[in-house]
């Protein structure tokens, strides 16, 4: 059992499936699912691979995951080759170890073990796996869900294998996520000579009071499920190639807003416009909403998962909605409950991404226990 989940994780890590490429990861999963009697529907779009797999009928759990990973980054900073799984001091190193090839391996092996022991269970087990979670998300889970909706599929419980644990496996599960709204702002001044500032308008100087207030702007106070909406300025620059004696004519500012269900995209945009008007700033701005907030109020499935985590780890998990976006945002309206739970997130997207090998086995056991509680 231990060797199985470890070997599958290693096999997946050894494939450099940088988003949105899959490069054969899903073929490995599909082959093993077919041996268990799963029906497989490949739903590929452009350079993205997806599949929907199901076995059984009735009450349905969906395991949701992605085989794609982010690039390795500075390869010289890795202690081990990022796409050669390496074991060192009880840890397994490699890109995707926790985000989220380890979780996918734990899901699959848990399902294999459950079906071998309970081949005639009553219910339906399903998988939705994509290779487009770490990039645009345009042709991944979002696209597949639109097809499942047309098929009038109904999902009782969705378990997303994102790495939600913070300090120790089992200390945190997610029952929702904040929305993400990005702004591309250009502030206009008048280009001129630095020695004759009265003939120019410096957009950097003009924007400074605005930026100070923007960075500390309070849009709401949050609630029992969500933290307060937050704003982070991610980039500021002027395309000024002559820095000694020229005042730039334009300033580019990029910022992102992580917002909760207490506020809407429209309300945020109007508030920022009011702030720009307050400081008499000449500007143009474009907005992109990457994700809307969602919440799955704790109920039956959340309680079952929490009990299974406690039984395996003696830890009562915190229920949170913090962190980045996930593909849970595409499925939550199709499922009665959508919950995220997986490995530690302390090394995700970093060099030397790694997972404690014991955590892989514990996660597999937790997923296995969830199946037992749902279907037996």
Number of C-alpha atoms within 10 A of each C-alpha: 11 13 9 13 24 19 13 19 25 24 17 30 28 18 20 24 22 20 23 25 18 24 17 15 22 21 12 12 18 22 12 15 22 14 9 15 14 19 14 17 13 15 18 16 13 7 13 20 26 23 21 23 20 20 18 17 11 13 15 23 26 22 24 25 26 31 32 31 28 19 18 22 12 9 13 10 12 16 13 18 17 24 20 17 23 17 16 12 7 10 16 25 28 30 34 35 32 31 30 25 27 32 31 30 26 28 26 21 25 23 21 18 15 17 17 10 10 13 13 9 17 15 16 17 24 22 24 22 27 32 30 27 25 20 15 11 20 12 22 29 29 18 17 22 18 14 13 15 13 8 9 10 12 15 23 16 23 25 25 26 28 28 24 28 21 15 12 15 26 29 22 26 25 28 23 29 29 28 23 21 20 19 18 15 17 21 21 21 22 14 18 18 14 16 10 11 14 10 12 17 18 23 24 21 10 18 20 12 11 18 16 10 11 17 13 11 15 12 17 14 11 15 11 6 20 21 17 19 22 18 19 14 15 10 11 13 12 17 11 14 8 9 11 9 11 18 24 24 19 21 21 19 19 17 18 19 19 23 27 30 19 14 16 13 18 8 11 16 16 11 13 15 14 12 17 18 13 10 13 12 18 14 17 11 14 11 14 12 13 12 19 19 20 21 23 19 14 15 10 13 21 22 11 16 25 23 20 24 27 16 14 15 17 12 17 15 20 12 19 19 23 17 13 11 19 19 23 27 20 19 23 20 16 19 20 17 24 30 25 28 26 32 30 24 22 17 17 21 17 16 21 21 24 27 25 19 20 14 20 25 21 19 27 26 22 26 26 22 20 22 22 14 13 18 15 10
